[in-house]
């Protein structure tokens, strides 16, 4: 990565100032976002056609598939996602014909400063003003499509200011962020359905029955056409290929580069959306090329090289996954079990988690699969669960565990285990931890 330009204002410094404007009462609201967008002359009304994506798990991967497919078709695609892993710029990808790029430091700093001035010291959350920054950036650059990821929930999320999206997408809904969204699947699904707009088609990934019932009711209220995984299309793994079928026919595609059976489902949701949206006529070759090319950092990502990769025992594997809720660990454990059938190795987890997450539920999915857990704190996170406490939770789930002070210490401890054959090591439990691991390893998202 190039050296920072001293003439460009520090992005981190601006974001730190904005963090001080956070409302004393933490609430989900559109009022502050709408106020700021009005001050900026409503950039949300000057965007390319928007595909709006909500859900608990799989949002980022589904967007990655859609972006790759659209770009393979030669289209330009803006992308707004969160959170970032290493650099704030990762949240904003500006479209270009066939291949977009992260916004430059100079342009991002300029637009951040512009939004800071327009906000004029009023209370606002960092995500709200970050969303305004993204909408302003994207309104100033032409593109064919914009992919917009919900930050939290949907109904009152700062991204929910698009009146007429091209499509609404809801990935699998599960229990997460209970303090903000409610403590039942039905309540959380209700928040997610807030992105459904009148007459706008809705594409729904695989859901629990109670979540799907809520989504279908809201789509009916909005008179929004709805297409549902398993009913209106299927996406399955057959002979190590992705076979997708809907009323328009069958696609027999190469398997996704992203690992895990859940990625076949995410790819299917992306394909269903892009095939089902009026006006998007993509060539079949774009689906094959996009599915193979799509990448999403810290989602069962193999770290084959780098500073941390050099610390693991010879012949072993180092993997990284930012999953942090029970449904996330369930699909990760399933993918690792499939990998174990192909190449058998003892699995060792390096786990760091926040106290706002369901650590017992998360770790329980690895019982019977993981040989050992090495717990670590997440540096700089005051809600980080102490490593000894995570180790206690792992042992309660039947997994031998110990605590260490850092990821580096954990990898050195794993080397001393002298496992035979060499282990498969997975660092997991938090996107914050994943970002720190990518930075420490020198594997920066692009």
KALINHU-V35326 format. One record per pair of residues at least 6 apart in sequence whose ideal C-beta (glycine too) atoms are under 7 Angstrom apart, sorted by the first residue. I is the first residue (numbers start at 0). GAP is how many residues later the second one is. If there is no record, write none. Layout:
((I,GAP) (I,GAP))
This chain:
((0,443) (3,101) (4,100) (4,101) (7,97) (7,98) (7,101) (8,100) (8,104) (10,77) (10,94) (10,97) (10,98) (10,101) (13,95) (13,98) (13,99) (13,102) (14,73) (14,111) (16,99) (17,98) (17,108) (17,111) (18,107) (20,100) (20,102) (20,103) (21,103) (21,104) (22,100) (22,102) (27,124) (27,125) (27,128) (27,129) (27,152) (28,127) (29,126) (29,130) (29,131) (31,91) (31,92) (31,96) (32,95) (32,98) (32,99) (32,125) (32,128) (33,127) (35,79) (35,82) (35,83) (35,88) (35,93) (35,96) (36,6) (36,7) (36,95) (36,98) (36,124) (38,79) (39,75) (39,78) (39,92) (39,96) (42,92) (42,93) (42,96) (43,91) (43,117) (43,118) (45,93) (46,88) (46,91) (46,92) (46,99) (47,30) (47,95) (47,96) (47,97) (47,98) (48,96) (48,97) (48,117) (49,96) (49,98) (49,112) (49,115) (49,116) (50,15) (50,94) (50,96) (50,97) (50,114) (50,115) (50,116) (50,118) (50,222) (51,96) (51,107) (51,110) (51,113) (51,116) (51,117) (51,143) (52,6) (52,9) (52,10) (52,94) (52,95) (52,96) (52,97) (52,116) (52,118) (53,96) (53,100) (53,116) (53,138) (53,141) (54,115) (54,116) (54,117) (54,118) (54,137) (54,150) (55,116) (55,117) (55,118) (55,120) (55,271) (56,114) (56,115) (56,117) (56,270) (56,271) (57,113) (57,114) (57,147) (57,204) (57,208) (58,90) (58,112) (59,21) (59,89) (59,236) (60,197) (60,202) (60,205) (60,235) (60,238) (61,107) (61,109) (61,204) (61,207) (61,208) (62,16) (62,18) (62,84) (62,86) (63,230) (63,231) (63,232) (64,201) (64,202) (64,205) (64,225) (64,226) (64,229) (65,81) (65,204) (65,207) (65,208) (66,10) (66,12) (66,80) (67,222) (67,225) (67,226) (68,201) (68,205) (68,213) (68,217) (68,218) (68,221) (69,7) (69,75) (70,6) (70,27) (70,28) (70,29) (71,214) (71,217) (71,218) (71,221) (72,209) (72,210) (72,213) (73,23) (73,24) (74,69) (74,70) (75,19) (75,20) (75,21) (75,24) (75,67) (75,68) (76,18) (76,23) (76,66) (76,67) (76,68) (76,70) (77,15) (77,16) (77,17) (77,60) (77,63) (77,65) (77,68) (78,14) (78,21) (78,68) (79,11) (79,12) (79,54) (79,68) (79,69) (80,10) (80,68) (81,9) (81,45) (81,67) (81,69) (82,348) (83,6) (83,7) (84,212) (84,213) (84,346) (84,349) (84,350) (84,353) (84,360) (85,349) (85,352) (85,353) (85,358) (85,359) (88,13) (88,14) (88,16) (88,19) (89,12) (89,355) (90,39) (90,43) (91,10) (91,11) (91,16) (91,42) (91,45) (92,7) (92,8) (92,9) (93,6) (93,7) (93,9) (93,43) (93,47) (94,46) (94,48) (102,34) (110,22) (110,25) (110,26) (111,21) (114,14) (114,17) (114,18) (114,21) (118,10) (126,24) (126,31) (127,30) (130,27) (130,28) (137,8) (147,11) (147,14) (149,7) (149,9) (149,45) (150,6) (150,7) (150,8) (151,25) (151,28) (152,27) (152,28) (152,38) (152,39) (153,6) (153,37) (153,38) (153,39) (153,40) (153,41) (154,36) (154,39) (155,38) (159,34) (159,35) (162,34) (163,33) (163,36) (164,32) (164,35) (165,111) (166,33) (166,34) (166,36) (166,106) (166,110) (167,27) (167,28) (167,29) (167,32) (167,34) (168,34) (168,100) (168,104) (169,22) (169,32) (169,34) (169,35) (169,45) (170,34) (170,98) (171,33) (171,34) (171,35) (171,155) (172,12) (172,15) (172,16) (172,19) (172,34) (172,38) (173,151) (173,153) (174,10) (174,13) (174,150) (175,149) (180,6) (180,7) (180,10) (181,6) (181,9) (184,23) (184,25) (184,26) (185,24) (185,28) (188,22) (188,25) (188,26) (189,24) (192,21) (192,22) (192,25) (195,6) (195,22) (195,23) (195,26) (195,28) (196,25) (196,27) (197,24) (197,25) (197,26) (198,24) (198,25) (199,24) (200,23) (200,24) (200,26) (200,75) (200,76) (201,17) (201,22) (201,24) (202,24) (202,66) (202,69) (202,70) (202,73) (203,8) (203,11) (203,22) (203,23) (203,24) (203,25) (204,24) (204,60) (204,64) (205,23) (205,24) (205,59) (206,8) (215,10) (218,7) (226,6) (226,45) (226,49) (228,36) (228,39) (228,40) (231,14) (232,11) (232,12) (232,13) (232,35) (232,39) (233,11) (234,7) (234,9) (234,29) (234,30) (234,32) (234,33) (234,36) (235,7) (235,28) (236,18) (236,24) (236,27) (239,15) (240,11) (240,12) (240,13) (240,14) (241,11) (241,12) (241,13) (241,14) (241,22) (241,25) (241,49) (242,7) (242,9) (243,7) (243,9) (243,24) (243,27) (245,26) (245,29) (247,27) (250,20) (250,33) (250,36) (252,34) (252,35) (252,38) (253,34) (253,37) (253,38) (255,7) (255,8) (255,11) (255,35) (255,38) (256,35) (256,37) (256,38) (257,36) (257,38) (257,41) (258,41) (258,76) (259,40) (259,71) (259,74) (259,75) (260,73) (260,74) (260,77) (261,69) (266,24) (270,16) (273,6) (273,8) (296,141) (296,148) (297,22) (297,23) (297,24) (297,133) (297,136) (297,140) (298,22) (298,23) (299,19) (299,21) (299,32) (299,35) (300,18) (300,19) (301,15) (301,17) (302,6) (302,15) (302,16) (302,17) (302,138) (302,140) (305,135) (305,136) (305,137) (306,133) (306,134) (306,135) (307,10) (307,99) (307,103) (307,129) (307,132) (307,133) (308,9) (308,132) (310,97) (310,100) (310,101) (311,6) (311,99) (311,103) (311,113) (312,101) (312,102) (312,109) (312,110) (313,108) (314,107) (315,106) (315,107) (315,108) (315,109) (316,28) (316,107) (316,108) (317,107) (318,105) (318,106) (318,107) (319,107) (319,114) (319,117) (320,11) (320,105) (320,107) (321,108) (321,109) (321,112) (322,6) (322,9) (322,105) (323,29) (323,33) (323,38) (323,105) (323,106) (323,107) (324,32) (324,33) (324,37) (325,32) (325,35) (325,36) (325,39) (328,33) (328,36) (328,37) (329,35) (331,96) (332,32) (332,33) (332,36) (335,11) (335,33) (335,90) (336,32) (344,76) (344,77) (344,78) (344,79) (345,25) (345,73) (345,77) (346,22) (346,23) (346,24) (346,76) (346,77) (346,79) (347,22) (347,23) (347,24) (347,26) (347,66) (347,75) (347,77) (348,17) (348,21) (348,24) (348,77) (348,79) (349,24) (349,26) (349,57) (349,60) (349,75) (349,77) (350,12) (350,22) (350,24) (350,39) (350,77) (350,78) (351,24) (351,25) (351,26) (351,32) (351,77) (351,78) (351,81) (352,6) (352,9) (352,32) (352,37) (352,76) (352,77) (353,24) (353,27) (353,29) (353,30) (353,31) (353,76) (354,28) (354,30) (355,27) (358,26) (358,31) (358,34) (359,33) (359,37) (361,67) (362,10) (362,30) (362,31) (362,34) (362,36) (363,33) (365,33) (366,30) (366,31) (366,32) (369,29) (371,27) (371,28) (371,29) (372,18) (372,21) (372,26) (372,28) (373,28) (373,30) (373,36) (373,39) (373,40) (374,12) (374,15) (374,16) (374,19) (374,26) (374,28) (375,11) (375,28) (375,30) (375,31) (375,34) (376,7) (376,9) (376,10) (377,6) (377,52) (377,54) (377,55) (378,57) (380,51) (386,16) (386,17) (387,15) (389,13) (390,10) (390,11) (390,12) (393,7) (394,6) (403,6) (403,9) (406,20) (406,30) (406,33) (413,9) (413,11) (426,6) (426,10) (437,6) (437,7))
